[in-house]
Every structure is written in structure tokens, then in C-alpha cells.
Amino acid sequence: MSINKVILVGYVGKDPEIRYLKERFSVANFSLATTHTVGKTATGGAREEQTEWHRIVAFGEQAAFAEQWVRKGSLLAVEGRISYRNYTDKQGTMHSITEIVAERLHFVGNPPREYSQAPK
């Protein structure tokens, strides 16, 4: 048995970029910042927060949710799986990408006012 499960809670770095594939199939890309605390230094220095940026990609319903509701600064929980892929750009350079494929997106704390007033 193997498991590929990622759960992140962080702040959205910029509004999602939306693309459409095969006419109406949407894909959303955005960044999510998480922070963690690094322990004291060997000399007894103060603890320090470090920020890590994660590339998030969402498809279909999750992309539609991101397009309609997710904005820069939103505190968001992302559940999904980690994905590694390679591609070659137009100049022939190979690139490696690590991203989180979102299977579920939801707000942490208070969602945007417009979201809470939307018809369910």
C-alpha cells in the first residue's frame, strides 16, 4: 500500500490564473505560502519563521471554486497529492516542476463575505 496525501494550510500569494482546456474544462494555478519555525541556533539565537511557497493546480470543480472565490490573501486549506513533472520549453531547456494537485479546497476561519452570502 502507498499513500500520496498532502494537506497544507496557508495564504494565497496571488489571484488564481485560470486556463481552459478542451473548451470548458478549467485549470487553476496559484501559489500558497506556509510558514514554519526554525529552532534556536547553536549559539542560542532566537527562533525564526521561514516561508515556503507551494505551486497549487486545481482541475474541474476545484478550479471553478478557485476562480470564483479564491483571492490573494485568502487563508486556505488545500488537500491533494504531490506531483512531479518535467517539460521542455521552446528553447529546448528541460524544467522540473513540483506541484500540489488540489483535490479539495476550503477556507479556514471566515470565508469571504460574498461566499457566505452565495446561494447553496
C-alpha positions as a Markdown table, in Angstrom:
| # | Residue | x | y | z |
|---|---|---|---|---|
| 1 | Met | 0.0 | 0.0 | 0.0 |
| 2 | Ser | 1.2 | 3.5 | -0.7 |
| 3 | Ile | -0.2 | 7.0 | 0.1 |
| 4 | Asn | 0.4 | 10.3 | -1.6 |
| 5 | Lys | -1.6 | 12.8 | 0.5 |
| 6 | Val | -0.7 | 16.4 | 1.2 |
| 7 | Ile | -2.6 | 18.8 | 3.5 |
| 8 | Leu | -1.5 | 22.5 | 3.5 |
| 9 | Val | -3.0 | 25.5 | 5.3 |
| 10 | Gly | -1.6 | 28.8 | 4.2 |
| 11 | Tyr | -2.2 | 32.2 | 2.5 |
| 12 | Val | -2.8 | 32.5 | -1.3 |
| 13 | Gly | 0.0 | 34.5 | -2.9 |
| 14 | Lys | -1.9 | 35.9 | -5.9 |
| 15 | Asp | -5.2 | 35.5 | -7.6 |
| 16 | Pro | -5.5 | 32.2 | -9.4 |
| 17 | Glu | -4.6 | 32.0 | -13.1 |
| 18 | Ile | -7.4 | 30.2 | -15.0 |
| 19 | Arg | -7.0 | 28.4 | -18.3 |
| 20 | Tyr | -9.5 | 26.4 | -20.2 |
| 21 | Leu | -8.7 | 23.0 | -21.9 |
| 22 | Lys | -10.9 | 21.2 | -24.3 |
| 23 | Glu | -13.4 | 24.1 | -24.4 |
| 24 | Arg | -15.0 | 24.2 | -20.9 |
| 25 | Phe | -12.6 | 22.2 | -18.7 |
| 26 | Ser | -10.9 | 24.7 | -16.4 |
| 27 | Val | -7.5 | 24.6 | -14.7 |
| 28 | Ala | -6.5 | 27.0 | -11.9 |
| 29 | Asn | -2.9 | 27.7 | -10.8 |
| 30 | Phe | -1.9 | 29.7 | -7.8 |
| 31 | Ser | 0.7 | 29.8 | -5.1 |
| 32 | Leu | 0.2 | 29.1 | -1.4 |
| 33 | Ala | 2.6 | 30.3 | 1.4 |
| 34 | Thr | 3.1 | 28.2 | 4.5 |
| 35 | Thr | 5.5 | 29.1 | 7.4 |
| 36 | His | 7.3 | 27.0 | 9.9 |
| 37 | Thr | 9.6 | 27.9 | 12.8 |
| 38 | Val | 13.2 | 27.0 | 12.9 |
| 39 | Gly | 14.7 | 26.2 | 16.3 |
| 40 | Lys | 17.3 | 28.1 | 18.2 |
| 41 | Thr | 20.7 | 28.4 | 16.7 |
| 42 | Ala | 23.8 | 26.7 | 18.1 |
| 43 | Thr | 24.7 | 30.0 | 19.8 |
| 44 | Gly | 21.2 | 30.3 | 21.4 |
| 45 | Gly | 19.8 | 32.7 | 18.9 |
| 46 | Ala | 16.1 | 33.4 | 18.5 |
| 47 | Arg | 13.7 | 31.2 | 16.7 |
| 48 | Glu | 13.0 | 32.2 | 13.2 |
| 49 | Glu | 10.0 | 31.8 | 10.9 |
| 50 | Gln | 10.6 | 30.6 | 7.3 |
| 51 | Thr | 8.1 | 30.8 | 4.5 |
| 52 | Glu | 7.8 | 28.2 | 1.8 |
| 53 | Trp | 5.8 | 28.7 | -1.4 |
| 54 | His | 3.9 | 25.9 | -3.0 |
| 55 | Arg | 2.6 | 25.7 | -6.5 |
| 56 | Ile | -1.1 | 24.6 | -6.5 |
| 57 | Val | -3.0 | 23.3 | -9.5 |
| 58 | Ala | -6.7 | 22.5 | -9.5 |
| 59 | Phe | -9.0 | 21.0 | -12.1 |
| 60 | Gly | -12.7 | 20.9 | -12.9 |
| 61 | Glu | -14.9 | 21.7 | -9.9 |
| 62 | Gln | -12.0 | 22.8 | -7.7 |
| 63 | Ala | -10.7 | 25.1 | -10.4 |
| 64 | Ala | -14.2 | 26.6 | -10.7 |
| 65 | Phe | -14.2 | 27.2 | -6.9 |
| 66 | Ala | -10.8 | 28.8 | -7.1 |
| 67 | Glu | -11.8 | 31.0 | -10.0 |
| 68 | Gln | -15.0 | 32.2 | -8.2 |
| 69 | Trp | -13.8 | 32.5 | -4.6 |
| 70 | Val | -10.1 | 32.3 | -4.0 |
| 71 | Arg | -8.2 | 35.6 | -3.9 |
| 72 | Lys | -4.8 | 36.8 | -2.9 |
| 73 | Gly | -4.5 | 36.8 | 0.9 |
| 74 | Ser | -7.2 | 34.1 | 1.4 |
| 75 | Leu | -6.4 | 31.7 | 4.2 |
| 76 | Leu | -7.0 | 28.3 | 2.5 |
| 77 | Ala | -6.7 | 24.6 | 3.3 |
| 78 | Val | -5.6 | 22.5 | 0.3 |
| 79 | Glu | -5.9 | 18.7 | 0.3 |
| 80 | Gly | -4.4 | 16.8 | -2.5 |
| 81 | Arg | -1.4 | 15.0 | -3.8 |
| 82 | Ile | 2.2 | 15.9 | -4.7 |
| 83 | Ser | 3.1 | 15.7 | -8.4 |
| 84 | Tyr | 6.5 | 15.9 | -10.1 |
| 85 | Arg | 6.7 | 16.5 | -13.8 |
| 86 | Asn | 9.1 | 17.6 | -16.5 |
| 87 | Tyr | 8.7 | 19.7 | -19.6 |
| 88 | Thr | 10.9 | 21.2 | -22.3 |
| 89 | Asp | 10.4 | 24.8 | -23.1 |
| 90 | Lys | 10.6 | 26.4 | -26.6 |
| 91 | Gln | 14.3 | 27.0 | -26.2 |
| 92 | Gly | 14.8 | 23.2 | -25.6 |
| 93 | Thr | 15.6 | 23.6 | -21.9 |
| 94 | Met | 14.3 | 20.9 | -19.6 |
| 95 | His | 12.4 | 22.0 | -16.5 |
| 96 | Ser | 11.2 | 20.1 | -13.4 |
| 97 | Ile | 8.1 | 21.1 | -11.6 |
| 98 | Thr | 6.8 | 20.1 | -8.2 |
| 99 | Glu | 3.2 | 21.0 | -7.6 |
| 100 | Ile | 0.3 | 20.0 | -5.4 |
| 101 | Val | -2.7 | 18.7 | -7.3 |
| 102 | Ala | -5.7 | 20.0 | -5.3 |
| 103 | Glu | -8.5 | 17.5 | -4.6 |
| 104 | Arg | -10.2 | 19.7 | -2.1 |
| 105 | Leu | -10.1 | 23.5 | -1.3 |
| 106 | His | -11.8 | 25.1 | 1.6 |
| 107 | Phe | -11.5 | 28.3 | 3.6 |
| 108 | Val | -10.0 | 28.3 | 7.1 |
| 109 | Gly | -11.7 | 30.7 | 9.5 |
| 110 | Asn | -14.1 | 33.2 | 8.0 |
| 111 | Pro | -14.7 | 32.8 | 4.2 |
| 112 | Pro | -15.1 | 36.0 | 2.1 |
| 113 | Arg | -18.3 | 37.7 | 2.8 |
| 114 | Glu | -19.6 | 37.1 | -0.8 |
| 115 | Tyr | -19.0 | 33.3 | -0.3 |
| 116 | Ser | -21.1 | 33.2 | 2.9 |
| 117 | Gln | -24.0 | 35.0 | 1.1 |
| 118 | Ala | -23.9 | 32.9 | -2.0 |
| 119 | Pro | -26.9 | 30.6 | -2.6 |
| 120 | Lys | -26.0 | 27.0 | -1.8 |
